Amino acid sequence: MAVLDLKKFSGLVLSFDGTDLVSQEGSVECGDKMTMKIDEMRPQLLNTDLFCPVIFYSIFRGVDRKSLLKRKNLQFDMVVIPQNLAGIEYVKTKGMNIGDFPVLLEVVQGYATLIMQTAECTSVEGEMKAVVIKLKRGEKYVIPPKTDFIFVNTRQSSSIVAMFYSAKATFETKFDRTRGSSLYIIRKNARQEIVQNPYFRNVNRVRACRPEELYRIYGLTAKTPIFKQILRKYDRFRWLHDSSKVDWTKIPLCG
């Protein structure tokens, strides 16, 4: 695999060599690597009998430069999802949720599909909202508080997603007991399809905000990496620590 230069969209002098983040500048911290293998993913797969791919994705936790974000009590992680299929299902991350805190994300390399949903709903009386957002390199998005989410890589290139959130937040793993999120993205007859997980009985797919709509709401600059925007205009991002500063009804799944 060719070395991927991440500088333009990450805001840091970083590259990815196919296995690890590599810094070309001594002041850049690549973070601690965590690799998610198939045995850990198995409870969330459409086909639980698979034995490959062995590695689904990696997370580099605590990416930074001179601890600039750490001093603002912010965390910067990079999620790397290689191109692959698990049977007919596209490779994905485990379900995640960070409770009362939002997540600001940016696609640093390739493409990423984000699936977000509200709390589990398995009865006919309730309704669960779900949204699918396809993002390309350089695009940013916001995950509201108390929202479950996963990333899926449906392309023939590595997907690298940057996540920014309050260091006070704690990630919780979701979907182990539901065989994954409410939606699976699969490849069938050489085409992508989105199919509903039968565990979830009443799923309502709602319209996704376009990234451009969120840029206006949050004052984000489309062509500037989030890392640089936070350092230049930190006051605009204090909602990462205090979600009450944002009207979340403007974002899907909250209204």
C-alpha positions in Angstrom: 0.0 0.0 0.0 1.3 3.5 -0.9 1.9 5.9 2.0 -1.0 8.3 2.4 -0.2 11.9 3.1 -2.7 13.2 5.7 -1.4 16.7 6.2 -3.9 18.6 4.0 -7.0 17.4 5.7 -5.8 16.6 9.2 -3.9 19.8 9.8 -0.9 17.9 11.1 2.3 16.7 9.5 1.1 13.0 9.4 1.0 10.1 7.0 -0.4 6.6 7.1 1.9 3.8 6.0 -0.8 1.1 5.8 -0.3 0.0 9.4 0.6 3.0 11.6 0.4 6.8 11.7 3.8 8.3 11.0 4.8 11.8 12.1 7.3 13.8 10.0 7.5 16.4 12.9 8.8 15.6 16.3 6.2 17.7 18.0 3.3 15.7 16.6 1.9 12.9 18.7 0.4 9.9 16.8 -1.6 8.5 19.8 -2.0 5.1 21.2 -3.1 2.4 18.8 -6.0 0.0 19.4 -6.8 -2.6 16.8 -10.2 -4.2 16.6 -10.2 -7.9 15.4 -12.9 -10.1 14.1 -13.5 -12.0 17.4 -14.4 -8.6 19.1 -16.6 -7.7 16.1 -18.4 -11.0 15.8 -21.4 -10.1 18.0 -22.2 -7.2 15.7 -21.8 -8.9 12.3 -24.6 -10.0 9.9 -22.8 -13.4 9.6 -21.3 -14.4 13.0 -19.6 -17.5 11.5 -16.9 -15.6 9.6 -13.2 -15.8 10.3 -12.0 -13.0 8.1 -11.0 -10.3 7.7 -8.9 -10.7 10.8 -8.5 -6.9 11.4 -11.5 -4.6 11.0 -10.2 -1.2 12.0 -7.7 0.6 14.2 -8.1 3.7 16.4 -5.2 6.0 17.3 -6.2 7.7 20.5 -4.8 11.1 21.6 -3.4 12.5 18.4 -2.1 16.0 19.1 0.7 18.5 18.5 2.6 19.9 21.5 -0.4 18.8 23.6 -2.3 21.8 22.3 -5.7 20.0 22.4 -4.9 18.2 25.6 -4.5 21.6 27.3 -8.0 22.5 26.1 -9.3 19.2 27.6 -10.1 17.9 24.1 -9.5 14.5 22.6 -8.5 13.9 19.0 -8.7 10.3 17.7 -8.2 8.8 14.2 -10.2 5.8 13.1 -8.7 3.8 10.2 -11.0 1.4 8.4 -9.3 -0.5 5.5 -11.3 -1.5 2.4 -12.8 -5.0 2.8 -15.9 -7.2 3.1 -17.0 -9.4 5.9 -18.9 -11.9 3.9 -21.4 -9.6 2.1 -21.2 -6.8 4.7 -18.9 -3.9 4.3 -16.3 -3.5 7.0 -17.4 -1.3 9.9 -16.6 -0.1 13.4 -18.4 -1.3 16.6 -21.2 0.8 17.8 -20.2 3.8 19.9 -21.9 6.3 22.2 -20.3 9.0 24.4 -23.4 9.9 26.5 -24.0 13.6 27.1 -21.3 14.8 24.9 -21.3 15.5 21.1 -18.6 14.4 18.6 -17.2 16.6 15.8 -15.8 14.5 13.0 -13.9 15.0 9.7 -13.0 12.6 7.0 -9.2 12.8 6.5 -8.8 10.2 3.9 -11.1 8.4 1.4 -14.8 8.2 2.1 -16.9 7.2 5.2 -20.5 6.3 5.7 -21.9 7.3 9.1 -24.9 5.5 10.6 -26.5 7.3 13.5 -29.5 6.2 15.5 -31.5 6.9 18.7 -31.7 4.5 21.6 -32.7 0.9 20.9 -36.4 0.3 20.1 -37.5 -3.3 19.7 -41.3 -3.0 20.3 -44.0 -2.0 17.9 -45.1 0.8 20.2 -42.0 2.8 19.9 -40.1 4.2 16.9 -36.3 4.5 16.5 -34.8 7.1 14.1 -31.9 6.3 12.0 -29.9 8.3 9.5 -27.2 7.4 6.9 -24.7 10.1 5.9 -22.1 9.5 3.1 -19.1 11.8 3.6 -16.0 12.4 1.4 -12.5 13.6 2.3 -12.5 17.0 3.9 -16.2 16.9 4.9 -17.2 17.5 8.6 -20.2 16.3 10.6 -21.6 16.5 14.1 -22.9 13.6 16.1 -25.4 14.8 18.8 -25.2 13.7 22.4 -26.8 10.4 23.4 -26.6 9.1 19.8 -25.4 5.6 18.9 -23.2 5.5 15.8 -20.9 3.5 13.6 -18.6 4.1 10.6 -18.7 1.9 7.5 -16.1 1.8 4.6 -17.9 1.0 1.3 -15.1 2.1 -1.0 -12.0 0.5 -2.5 -9.6 2.6 -0.4 -8.8 3.2 3.2 -11.2 5.4 5.2 -9.7 7.6 7.9 -12.0 9.6 10.2 -10.9 12.2 12.8 -13.0 12.5 15.9 -12.9 15.5 18.3 -14.7 15.4 21.6 -14.4 16.4 25.3 -11.7 14.6 27.3 -14.4 14.3 30.0 -16.4 11.9 27.8 -16.2 8.1 28.0 -17.0 5.9 25.1 -19.6 3.1 25.6 -19.8 0.1 23.2 -23.2 -0.4 21.7 -25.0 -3.1 19.6 -23.3 -6.3 21.0 -26.7 -7.7 22.0 -28.5 -6.6 18.9 -26.2 -8.1 16.3 -25.2 -4.6 15.1 -26.9 -1.4 14.4 -30.4 -1.0 13.0 -29.0 -1.0 9.4 -26.5 -3.2 7.6 -24.7 -2.0 4.4 -24.0 -5.0 2.1 -22.8 -5.8 -1.3 -25.2 -7.9 -3.3 -25.1 -8.6 -7.1 -22.2 -6.1 -7.4 -24.3 -3.3 -5.8 -24.6 -1.6 -2.4 -27.7 -2.2 -0.5 -28.9 -1.0 2.9 -31.0 -3.6 4.8 -32.7 -3.4 8.2 -31.5 -5.5 11.1 -34.5 -7.6 12.1 -33.8 -7.1 15.8 -35.0 -3.5 15.4 -38.7 -3.6 14.6 -39.7 0.0 14.0 -37.0 2.0 12.2 -37.7 5.4 10.7 -34.9 6.6 8.3 -34.9 10.4 8.6 -33.4 12.9 6.3 -29.7 13.7 6.9 -28.5 17.3 7.2 -25.9 18.0 4.5 -22.5 18.9 5.8 -23.0 22.5 4.4 -26.0 23.0 6.6 -24.0 22.1 9.7 -21.2 24.5 8.7 -23.6 27.4 8.8 -25.0 26.3 12.2 -21.6 25.9 13.9 -19.6 28.4 12.0 -17.3 25.8 10.5 -15.0 26.6 7.6 -15.4 23.9 4.9 -11.8 23.9 3.6 -9.9 24.3 6.9 -9.0 21.2 9.0 -10.9 21.1 12.3 -7.6 20.9 14.2 -6.6 24.3 12.9 -10.0 25.8 13.4 -10.0 24.8 17.1 -6.6 26.4 17.7 -7.6 29.6 15.9 -11.1 30.1 17.2 -11.5 27.9 20.3 -14.5 29.8 21.6 -16.6 28.5 18.7 -16.1 24.9 20.0 -16.9 25.1 23.7 -20.1 23.2 23.0 -17.9 20.1 22.8 -17.7 20.4 26.6 -21.2 21.7 27.2 -23.9 20.4 24.9 -26.5 22.8 26.4 -24.9 25.6 24.3 -26.4 24.0 21.1 -30.0 23.6 19.9 -29.8 19.9 19.0 -33.3 20.0 17.4 -31.5 21.3 14.3 -29.7 18.0 13.9 -31.4 14.8 12.8 -32.4 12.3 15.6 -32.9 15.0 18.2 -36.3 16.5 17.3 
